């Protein structure tokens, strides 16, 4: 009996290893607590009712992610309408935009809030700026940390070249790609695992020059590669993703095989697209053990 007790004590004395983490990205489309008619909101924006927030919370419960990079969210109060604040904590960049990129994570995780990637907001003084990046470091148990960046990039350049831009939007996206490349390079120098999650407003293909700019800093794994987007698909016709999860550093080896998922809404009425969101949550699982 004594050797068994000693063995059990040694077992419990070992450091806890990192549990598997489910990380996700979800653009919740103008999630705000501002009232209808507020000057910061589009005039044609349909207001959400209590039943709509309840529907979104049900999807957040189904998603059941440990960490969610969220976009188009007006801060913690709005996020708490969707994610149960007794179970999730929140972080958003230090800006006043209605559409912000931030994070929700499961309480109990060890999370460090890093300085905003403010350079991504190329026009910070504009009424609707280009949004900062939210940057956190997550550690689960005694396992190695992972650095996560939630972003919402400039729109209007879904597939055109960013290295030879033919529009202001493509020029902006090219500049944002260089900023992300520098962020990736810093993570590589640190030797830390990392992932960039969010709304890239870009239908990234394998040879896309936007992705090429980022990969100059480090090899990347794109979770959406090889998949088409079933979100709000009509007659079985899916399309390319603009939401992505890019994984780099040691986290490329942590990616759980075949774990990429899209949480498709049960609703089919196109009129509900803007009430719920025109983006569906995407997720992967990572395991550093």
Phi and psi in degrees as a GROMACS rama.xvg file:
@    title "Ramachandran Plot"
@    xaxis  label "Phi"
@    yaxis  label "Psi"
@TYPE xy
-61.0586  -46.3474  UNK-2
-58.4135  -35.2387  UNK-3
-65.8275  -43.4482  UNK-4
-63.1104  -40.5039  UNK-5
-62.9838  -42.311  UNK-6
-62.7423  -41.3911  UNK-7
-65.6525  -40.2135  UNK-8
-62.641  -42.0969  UNK-9
-63.5206  -38.7467  UNK-10
-61.6795  -46.9938  UNK-11
-74.5907  -17.3804  UNK-12
-80.2436  -16.7106  UNK-13
-66.834  145.53  UNK-14
-64.7304  141.195  UNK-15
-67.9327  136.439  UNK-16
-87.4145  157.88  UNK-17
-63.7101  133.068  UNK-18
-77.5046  161.921  UNK-19
-64.1194  137.076  UNK-20
-113.546  136.953  UNK-21
-101.533  117.204  UNK-22
-113.169  142.801  UNK-23
-140.465  166.825  UNK-24
-136.576  138.272  UNK-25
-151.153  114.818  UNK-26
-87.2149  114.613  UNK-27
-98.8141  11.6193  UNK-28
55.8066  88.4671  UNK-29
56.6847  45.4677  UNK-30
-77.8908  109.708  UNK-31
-147.648  157.327  UNK-32
-100.727  1.8678  UNK-33
-68.1889  143.359  UNK-34
-75.2163  159.625  UNK-35
-56.6077  135.899  UNK-36
91.3663  -3.49025  UNK-37
-62.0303  138.434  UNK-38
-62.7092  -18.8629  UNK-39
-81.6924  -6.72924  UNK-40
-107.593  149.073  UNK-41
-60.853  144.206  UNK-42
-63.4533  -30.841  UNK-43
-94.3498  11.6302  UNK-44
-71.8878  123.272  UNK-45
-75.5396  126.25  UNK-46
-71.8199  143.613  UNK-47
-84.8292  142.188  UNK-48
-99.0037  172.097  UNK-49
-55.4841  -38.3889  UNK-50
-66.2259  -29.134  UNK-51
-72.7461  -40.985  UNK-52
-64.3709  -37.1447  UNK-53
-63.4846  -38.8305  UNK-54
-64.614  -43.3992  UNK-55
-63.6744  -40.5571  UNK-56
-64.0081  -36.1088  UNK-57
-62.4233  -38.9729  UNK-58
-69.7142  -36.8366  UNK-59
-62.4552  -38.5655  UNK-60
-65.6185  -40.2402  UNK-61
-67.3436  -37.1355  UNK-62
-61.5182  -43.7607  UNK-63
49.124  45.3527  UNK-64
-86.9601  152.602  UNK-65
-76.1959  -39.5113  UNK-66
-135.938  131.045  UNK-67
-124.538  121.427  UNK-68
-81.1774  119.569  UNK-69
-115.629  146.988  UNK-70
-130.491  158.234  UNK-71
59.7117  41.8586  UNK-72
-119.587  133.919  UNK-73
-90.801  49.6753  UNK-74
91.9393  -179.068  UNK-75
-60.9533  -37.3686  UNK-76
-63.0509  -42.5128  UNK-77
-67.769  -42.2282  UNK-78
-60.1986  -35.4495  UNK-79
-70.227  -13.2483  UNK-80
-72.8376  -19.1807  UNK-81
-111.826  -43.0189  UNK-82
-104.63  126.961  UNK-83
-60.2197  114.541  UNK-84
-68.729  -12.9227  UNK-85
-79.0041  -14.6746  UNK-86
-117.117  -15.5569  UNK-87
-128.561  147.873  UNK-88
-110.223  165.112  UNK-89
-135.003  155.126  UNK-90
-146.529  134.084  UNK-91
-135.195  152.982  UNK-92
-62.3451  158.337  UNK-93
-83.4305  76.818  UNK-94
-149.617  165.967  UNK-95
-105.287  6.03101  UNK-96
-60.182  145.313  UNK-97
-69.0022  -39.4012  UNK-98
-94.4007  102.625  UNK-99
-120.478  152.067  UNK-100
-97.9386  128.918  UNK-101
-148.441  -157.021  UNK-102
-140.333  148.552  UNK-103
-124.19  133.499  UNK-104
-139.839  154.143  UNK-105
-65.7328  129.519  UNK-106
-59.0232  139.813  UNK-107
109.928  -21.9699  UNK-108
-75.3852  146.928  UNK-109
-88.024  106.344  UNK-110
-122.422  131.528  UNK-111
-109.119  129.098  UNK-112
-86.5879  119.17  UNK-113
-95.16  163.327  UNK-114
-57.1702  146.012  UNK-115
-59.2286  148.674  UNK-116
-87.1459  78.4261  UNK-117
-72.0183  -21.5049  UNK-118
-62.7449  -23.678  UNK-119
-63.8134  -24.3604  UNK-120
-84.3491  92.0733  UNK-121
-72.3413  -21.1897  UNK-122
-130.185  68.473  UNK-123
-63.2963  -22.4086  UNK-124
-94.3092  1.05032  UNK-125
-73.7931  155.144  UNK-126
-58.4591  -42.2472  UNK-127
-121.899  95.8448  UNK-128
-78.2257  -175.77  UNK-129
-95.0596  10.1696  UNK-130
72.9813  130.072  UNK-131
-75.51  165.701  UNK-132
-96.1735  140.728  UNK-133
-96.5225  130.731  UNK-134
-127.056  121.236  UNK-135
-135.037  158.127  UNK-136
-115.862  129.913  UNK-137
-116.943  133.462  UNK-138
-130.551  127.855  UNK-139
-111.13  120.687  UNK-140
63.5872  -138.683  UNK-141
-102.604  13.4134  UNK-142
-77.3227  174.849  UNK-143
-69.3767  152.427  UNK-144
-78.8503  162.76  UNK-145
-133.141  134.883  UNK-146
-94.2514  129.776  UNK-147
-123.161  138.075  UNK-148
-125.813  122.423  UNK-149
-99.3815  127.466  UNK-150
-134.812  158.787  UNK-151
-143.527  101.676  UNK-152
-86.7374  172.013  UNK-153
-62.1144  142.826  UNK-154
-97.3334  175.165  UNK-155
94.2226  4.82624  UNK-156
-139.67  64.118  UNK-157
-70.4118  -28.9309  UNK-158
-147.62  -11.244  UNK-159
-69.6342  166.058  UNK-160
-66.4788  139.674  UNK-161
-101.241  -12.0876  UNK-162
-88.1797  -26.3251  UNK-163
-127.448  69.2801  UNK-164
-67.6675  139.732  UNK-165
-112.623  14.2937  UNK-166
-155.169  163.135  UNK-167
-63.5956  -38.2771  UNK-168
-62.8117  -43.0626  UNK-169
-68.538  -34.8  UNK-170
-63.3494  -44.0472  UNK-171
-62.0771  -44.2841  UNK-172
-65.072  -36.1545  UNK-173
-63.0994  -40.0451  UNK-174
-66.052  -40.2521  UNK-175
-65.9836  -34.9169  UNK-176
-61.5457  -39.716  UNK-177
-67.5279  -36.7354  UNK-178
-65.0881  -43.0397  UNK-179
-65.2112  -38.1234  UNK-180
-59.1269  -42.2751  UNK-181
-66.719  -37.4387  UNK-182
-63.4872  -43.3328  UNK-183
-62.847  -43.1575  UNK-184
-60.3569  -38.7683  UNK-185
-64.2646  -39.474  UNK-186
-66.942  -37.7462  UNK-187
-65.2788  -40.1448  UNK-188
-62.5462  -34.839  UNK-189
-74.0966  -21.7311  UNK-190
74.6751  21.5196  UNK-191
-96.8527  148.445  UNK-192
-68.3283  148.617  UNK-193
-155.064  162.366  UNK-194
-150.763  143.861  UNK-195
-112.196  124.663  UNK-196
-127.948  144.118  UNK-197
148.264  -163.586  UNK-198
-94.3156  104.248  UNK-199
-85.144  -11.8856  UNK-200
51.909  35.111  UNK-201
-144.288  126.493  UNK-202
-85.69  81.4879  UNK-203
-70.0131  127.839  UNK-204
-110.505  172.389  UNK-205
-57.9586  -42.1109  UNK-206
-101.426  21.9931  UNK-207
-64.1004  133.414  UNK-208
-72.1114  -21.4063  UNK-209
-62.8687  -48.4556  UNK-210
-65.5909  -33.915  UNK-211
-61.2894  -39.7496  UNK-212
-60.8729  -46.4345  UNK-213
-64.4294  -40.5971  UNK-214
-71.377  -9.14082  UNK-215
-63.2465  -26.1586  UNK-216
-87.1925  -34.0281  UNK-217
-171.469  153  UNK-218
-63.7168  144.751  UNK-219
-131.884  147.435  UNK-220
-110.245  123.959  UNK-221
-99.7572  115.783  UNK-222
-62.7233  -29.2757  UNK-223
-83.398  -4.75228  UNK-224
-61.6722  131.764  UNK-225
86.6508  -0.330709  UNK-226
-115.902  152.901  UNK-227
-110.831  158.111  UNK-228
-91.722  115.265  UNK-229
-86.087  1.14719  UNK-230
-67.3956  123.097  UNK-231
54.6207  31.6537  UNK-232
-70.9723  141.552  UNK-233
-108.036  133.374  UNK-234
52.5322  37.1179  UNK-235
74.7115  5.21301  UNK-236
-89.9519  107.76  UNK-237
-96.8228  173.935  UNK-238
-140.312  -178.462  UNK-239
-74.089  157.809  UNK-240
-81.7294  146.24  UNK-241
-112.529  -15.3709  UNK-242
-91.8549  136.695  UNK-243
-142.882  161.594  UNK-244
-127.996  113.486  UNK-245
-104.811  127.859  UNK-246
-118.217  134.717  UNK-247
-141.362  173.202  UNK-248
65.9859  -152.698  UNK-249
-58.1883  -23.3383  UNK-250
-63.623  -19.8862  UNK-251
-62.2502  -31.2936  UNK-252
-85.2843  -11.622  UNK-253
-88.8244  -14.5889  UNK-254
-61.8466  122.331  UNK-255
-73.8421  125.805  UNK-256
-59.9008  137.375  UNK-257
60.9441  29.2771  UNK-258
-96.9458  -4.61829  UNK-259
-66.4218  132.382  UNK-260
-138.587  150.183  UNK-261
-120.335  123.771  UNK-262
-87.7278  99.386  UNK-263
-85.5036  134.4  UNK-264
-68.963  145.546  UNK-265
-73.4269  -26.4481  UNK-266
-68.0979  143.023  UNK-267
-119.706  -11.3658  UNK-268
-69.5198  117.6  UNK-269
-57.8445  -24.1772  UNK-270
-65.543  -21.1384  UNK-271
-88.6692  -5.57731  UNK-272
-57.1317  -45.975  UNK-273
-81.3338  -21.7595  UNK-274
-73.853  -40.5329  UNK-275
-83.1617  -81.0262  UNK-276
-178.102  148.211  UNK-277
-83.6214  2.04734  UNK-278
-118.915  138.64  UNK-279
-98.7556  149.406  UNK-280
-64.8751  139.931  UNK-281
-119.759  152.447  UNK-282
-154.496  159.252  UNK-283
-140.279  167.302  UNK-284
-116.659  140.699  UNK-285
-126.09  148.697  UNK-286
-145.642  113.835  UNK-287
-89.489  1.12829  UNK-288
